[in-house]
Amino acid sequence: MNSPAGLKLDSVRRSFAQGKDVLHVLNGADLAIMPGEIVALVGPSGAGKSTLLHIAGLLERPDEGEVWLGGEACGKLGDDRRTALRRSHLGFVYQYHHLLPEFSAMENVVLPQMIAGKSKAEAAERGMDLLSRLGLKARVEHRPGQLSGGEQQRVAICRALANAPKVLLADEPTGNLDPHTAEGVFHELIGLVRSSGVAALIATHNPDLAARMDRVVTLREGRLHQG
C-alpha cells in the first residue's frame, strides 16, 4: 500500500472581506507532497503564498476544502489537536529567524523538544547533532545577537527540524541574506531536508533556488499550477 502524502491540500478556498468587496485569495488550491519531496512555491507578491502556508501549517482554517497531514484530515479538528499536530508533524522556517534572544543557539533548539516531551539530555543530543551538521558546533553557546545572519537562520532551520516533523514549511527562508550566504544556507537546508525524509514546501522569489527543488508550483489566481 502506498504511503500517504506528507501534506495534501484538497480544493482549498480562502477569501477575505475588503470593505464591500471580497478578495478570493485561494480558489480551489490542490497540492500533494510526498515524504522526502521538496517543492518550490512561487508566485507574485500578494498572490497568497503566505496564506497558503498558514493554512497548510494549521495556523489558519480554510473557508472550504481540506488539509491532510500524513493521511489525517485536519479541517474539523479542535484547536488542541491542531496544536498537537503543529508540534509533532510540522516545522516552520520564516524569512526572519524568530529565535529567542535570551537563549543560546543550543537552548533555542532544545526548548521545543522539551515542550514536546523529550528529556533535556535527549534534546541536547539531538540539538548538537543538528547544529554540528550545519557547521555550528563551535557556536552552540552563543546567543542569537552574537551570531551572523546566516548562522541565525541555520539555527532556525535546526529548531524547525528538531522534533523530526513530517512536513517542513518555509517562507522565503533565505530572503534576508546576501546572495553568497543565502546560497550556503539553502544548500545546507536542502541537504538536511533530504536526509530527514520530510515533505517540504518552500516559498521563494528566487528562480535559481526554485529550479533546484524537485518541482515548482506557481500560485496564480488562487490556484496552484505545475511549473
matplotlib code that plots the C-alpha trace (Angstrom):
import matplotlib.pyplot as plt

x = [0.0, 1.4, 2.2, 0.0, 1.3, 3.1, 1.0, -2.2, -4.4, -7.7, -9.8, -8.7, -10.5, -9.9, -11.4, -11.1, -13.5, -12.2, -14.9, -17.8, -15.6, -14.5, -10.9, -10.6, -7.0, -7.3, -9.8, -9.6, -5.9, -4.8, -1.4, 0.2, 3.8, 5.2, 7.7, 11.2, 9.9, 10.9, 8.5, 9.1, 6.1, 6.4, 4.1, 3.9, 3.8, 0.2, -0.7, -1.5, 1.6, 1.8, -1.9, -1.5, 1.5, -0.6, -3.4, -1.0, 0.6, -2.8, -2.4, -5.5, -8.6, -9.7, -13.2, -13.7, -11.6, -9.4, -5.8, -4.4, -1.2, 0.2, -3.2, -5.2, -7.9, -7.4, -10.3, -12.7, -10.2, -10.4, -7.8, -6.0, -5.4, -4.3, -1.8, -0.5, -0.1, 1.8, 4.1, 4.7, 4.2, 5.2, 8.3, 8.4, 11.2, 10.5, 12.3, 13.3, 14.7, 12.5, 15.0, 14.6, 17.3, 18.0, 18.8, 21.8, 21.7, 21.5, 18.7, 16.7, 16.9, 16.4, 13.3, 10.8, 11.9, 11.4, 8.0, 7.2, 8.2, 11.8, 14.3, 16.9, 19.7, 17.8, 17.0, 20.6, 21.9, 19.6, 20.4, 24.1, 23.7, 21.7, 23.8, 27.0, 25.7, 25.1, 28.6, 27.6, 29.3, 31.6, 28.7, 26.2, 26.6, 26.3, 23.1, 21.4, 22.8, 26.3, 25.7, 25.8, 22.6, 23.5, 24.2, 20.9, 19.0, 20.9, 19.8, 16.2, 16.4, 17.7, 14.9, 12.3, 13.6, 14.4, 11.2, 11.6, 8.5, 6.7, 6.3, 8.5, 7.0, 9.4, 8.5, 11.5, 14.0, 17.0, 15.2, 17.0, 20.5, 23.1, 23.4, 26.5, 25.2, 21.8, 23.4, 25.2, 22.1, 19.9, 22.4, 22.5, 18.7, 18.2, 20.7, 19.2, 15.7, 16.7, 18.4, 15.4, 12.8, 10.5, 7.9, 8.9, 7.1, 9.4, 8.1, 10.7, 11.1, 14.5, 14.0, 17.5, 16.7, 13.3, 14.8, 17.0, 14.0, 12.2, 9.4, 7.9, 4.3, 3.0, 0.2, -1.8, -5.4, -5.9, -4.9, -1.7, -0.1, 2.8, 5.9]
y = [0.0, 3.4, 5.7, 8.9, 12.3, 14.1, 17.2, 17.3, 20.3, 19.4, 22.2, 24.8, 28.1, 31.2, 34.7, 38.0, 40.9, 44.2, 46.8, 45.8, 43.6, 40.0, 39.1, 35.5, 34.6, 30.8, 29.5, 25.7, 25.1, 21.4, 20.0, 16.8, 16.5, 13.1, 12.3, 13.3, 15.6, 19.3, 21.6, 25.3, 27.6, 30.7, 33.5, 37.3, 39.2, 39.3, 36.1, 34.4, 32.3, 33.1, 32.4, 29.0, 28.3, 29.4, 27.0, 24.2, 24.8, 24.7, 28.3, 29.3, 27.4, 27.3, 28.5, 25.3, 22.3, 20.1, 19.9, 16.4, 15.8, 12.3, 10.9, 12.7, 15.2, 18.4, 20.6, 19.6, 19.0, 21.0, 23.6, 21.2, 18.5, 21.1, 22.5, 18.9, 18.3, 21.5, 20.5, 16.9, 17.0, 20.5, 22.5, 26.2, 28.4, 32.1, 34.9, 36.2, 33.7, 34.5, 32.9, 33.7, 36.3, 35.5, 31.8, 30.2, 28.5, 25.1, 26.2, 27.5, 24.0, 22.2, 24.1, 22.9, 19.3, 19.5, 21.1, 18.0, 15.7, 14.9, 14.8, 17.6, 15.1, 13.7, 17.1, 18.3, 15.2, 15.9, 19.6, 19.0, 16.6, 19.1, 22.2, 20.3, 19.2, 22.8, 23.8, 25.4, 23.1, 25.9, 28.3, 26.3, 28.5, 31.8, 33.8, 35.0, 38.5, 37.0, 35.1, 36.3, 36.4, 33.1, 31.4, 32.7, 31.2, 27.9, 27.7, 28.4, 25.5, 23.2, 24.3, 23.6, 20.1, 19.4, 17.4, 15.3, 16.8, 15.1, 18.4, 21.5, 24.8, 27.6, 31.2, 32.9, 31.2, 33.0, 36.2, 38.3, 37.1, 38.3, 36.1, 34.3, 33.5, 32.6, 30.0, 28.3, 28.2, 26.9, 24.2, 23.1, 23.3, 21.1, 18.5, 18.3, 18.1, 15.2, 13.3, 13.7, 12.5, 15.3, 16.7, 20.3, 23.3, 26.3, 29.7, 31.7, 34.6, 33.3, 31.3, 29.8, 28.3, 27.2, 25.4, 23.2, 21.7, 18.6, 20.6, 24.0, 25.0, 28.5, 30.2, 32.1, 33.4, 31.3, 28.0, 26.0, 25.2, 22.9, 24.8]
z = [0.0, -0.9, 1.9, 2.2, 1.1, 3.9, 3.0, 0.9, 0.1, -1.4, -3.1, -0.5, -0.7, 1.4, 1.0, 2.8, 3.1, 1.9, 2.7, 0.4, -1.8, -1.3, -2.2, -3.3, -2.3, -2.7, -5.2, -5.1, -4.5, -4.8, -3.8, -2.7, -1.4, -0.7, 2.1, 1.0, -1.7, -1.9, -3.7, -4.5, -4.1, -6.4, -7.4, -7.4, -4.2, -2.9, -4.7, -1.3, -0.7, 3.0, 3.4, 1.8, 4.1, 7.1, 6.1, 5.4, 8.8, 10.6, 11.7, 9.7, 8.6, 5.0, 4.2, 2.1, 1.3, 3.4, 4.7, 5.2, 7.3, 6.9, 6.0, 8.7, 7.8, 9.8, 8.8, 11.6, 14.3, 17.5, 18.5, 20.9, 18.3, 15.7, 18.2, 18.9, 15.2, 14.7, 17.5, 16.3, 12.5, 11.3, 11.2, 10.3, 8.9, 8.3, 6.5, 9.9, 12.3, 15.3, 17.7, 21.5, 22.0, 25.7, 25.0, 23.3, 19.9, 21.7, 24.0, 21.1, 19.6, 22.9, 24.1, 21.5, 22.1, 25.8, 25.3, 23.1, 26.0, 25.4, 28.3, 28.4, 27.7, 24.6, 23.4, 23.8, 21.9, 19.0, 19.1, 18.9, 16.0, 14.0, 14.9, 14.1, 10.7, 9.8, 10.9, 14.2, 16.7, 17.9, 18.2, 20.3, 23.4, 21.5, 21.7, 18.5, 18.9, 18.7, 15.5, 11.9, 9.8, 8.1, 11.5, 12.9, 10.0, 10.3, 14.0, 12.9, 10.5, 13.2, 15.5, 12.8, 12.3, 16.0, 16.6, 13.4, 11.7, 8.8, 6.9, 6.7, 5.6, 4.8, 3.8, 2.0, 4.3, 2.7, 1.8, 4.4, 3.5, 1.0, -2.1, -1.0, 2.5, 1.0, -1.3, 1.6, 3.9, 1.1, 0.2, 3.9, 4.2, 1.2, 2.4, 5.8, 4.4, 2.1, 4.8, 7.1, 4.5, 5.4, 2.8, 2.3, 0.8, 0.4, -0.8, -2.7, -5.1, -6.3, -9.6, -9.3, -5.9, -7.1, -10.1, -7.7, -5.9, -7.1, -8.7, -8.8, -8.2, -9.1, -7.2, -9.8, -9.5, -6.4, -7.9, -8.0, -11.3, -12.0, -13.2]

ax = plt.figure().add_subplot(projection="3d")
ax.plot(x, y, z, "-o")
ax.set_aspect("equal")
plt.show()
